[in-house]
Amino acid sequence: MSEEVEIKYDIPPFVIVPNWIAEMLKPTELATYVALGKYADNKTKECWPSLNTIAKDLGKSKTSVITAIKALEKKGAIKVDKRKNDRG
C-alpha cells in the first residue's frame, strides 16, 4: 500500500520570467534572475538574499553573481537598492 505525501513549500515552487527578459539575458544572468525570484516577496517583489547565498544556489562564484546582477540592472531587469547595516 502506498502512502500519499503532501509537499509544502515555504516559497512558491516556480518563478515567472517575462519573455522579454528571457530573450535578452545570458545564461548566468537568467539563472541569477531566477535565483532572485526564489527569494522575492510576492507582493513587494523585493528580495534581499546575500551574494554568497545566490552564488551557492547557482554553483557560481560570488564574482560571477556580482557581474550578473550589474548586467541585470543595466538591462533594466532589476533595480538594485543598496542597504546599510548599523555599522554603515
C-alpha positions as CSV (number, residue, x, y, z in Angstrom):
1,M,0.0,0.0,0.0
2,S,1.5,3.4,-1.0
3,E,1.1,6.4,1.1
4,E,0.4,9.9,-0.4
5,V,2.9,12.6,0.6
6,E,2.0,16.3,0.6
7,I,4.8,18.6,-0.3
8,K,4.6,22.1,1.2
9,Y,6.8,24.9,0.0
10,D,7.9,27.9,2.1
11,I,8.4,29.7,-1.2
12,P,6.5,29.5,-4.4
13,P,7.6,26.4,-6.4
14,F,8.2,28.4,-9.6
15,V,9.3,31.8,-10.8
16,I,7.7,33.5,-13.8
17,V,10.2,35.0,-16.2
18,P,8.8,37.5,-18.7
19,N,9.7,36.7,-22.3
20,W,11.5,40.0,-23.0
21,I,13.8,39.2,-20.1
22,A,14.4,35.6,-21.0
23,E,15.3,36.6,-24.6
24,M,17.9,39.2,-23.8
25,L,19.9,37.6,-20.9
26,K,23.0,35.4,-21.0
27,P,22.7,32.1,-19.1
28,T,24.3,33.2,-15.9
29,E,22.2,36.4,-15.9
30,L,19.0,34.4,-16.4
31,A,20.0,31.9,-13.6
32,T,20.7,34.9,-11.3
33,Y,17.3,36.4,-12.2
34,V,15.5,33.2,-11.4
35,A,17.5,32.8,-8.1
36,L,16.5,36.3,-7.1
37,G,12.9,35.4,-7.9
38,K,13.1,32.5,-5.5
39,Y,13.6,34.9,-2.6
40,A,11.3,37.7,-3.8
41,D,8.3,38.7,-1.8
42,N,5.1,38.1,-3.9
43,K,3.6,41.4,-3.1
44,T,6.5,43.9,-3.0
45,K,8.8,41.9,-5.4
46,E,11.7,42.8,-3.1
47,C,14.3,40.3,-2.1
48,W,17.5,40.5,0.0
49,P,19.5,37.3,-0.4
50,S,23.2,37.7,0.2
51,L,25.6,37.4,-2.8
52,N,27.0,34.3,-1.1
53,T,23.5,32.7,-1.0
54,I,22.9,33.3,-4.6
55,A,26.3,32.0,-5.6
56,K,25.8,28.9,-3.5
57,D,22.3,28.3,-5.1
58,L,23.8,28.6,-8.6
59,G,27.1,26.9,-8.0
60,K,28.8,30.0,-9.3
61,S,31.4,32.3,-7.8
62,K,30.4,35.5,-5.9
63,T,32.2,37.5,-8.6
64,S,30.0,35.9,-11.3
65,V,26.9,36.8,-9.4
66,I,28.1,40.4,-8.9
67,T,28.7,40.6,-12.7
68,A,25.3,39.1,-13.5
69,I,23.5,41.5,-11.1
70,K,25.2,44.5,-12.6
71,A,24.2,43.3,-16.1
72,L,20.6,42.7,-14.9
73,E,20.4,46.2,-13.5
74,K,21.9,47.8,-16.7
75,K,19.4,45.9,-18.9
76,G,16.5,47.1,-16.8
77,A,15.5,43.6,-15.5
78,I,16.0,44.6,-11.8
79,K,16.6,47.6,-9.6
80,V,19.3,47.5,-7.0
81,D,19.0,49.5,-3.8
82,K,22.0,49.4,-1.5
83,R,21.3,48.7,2.1
84,K,23.3,49.7,5.1
85,N,23.6,48.0,8.5
86,D,24.3,49.6,11.9
87,R,28.0,49.7,11.0
88,G,27.4,51.6,7.8
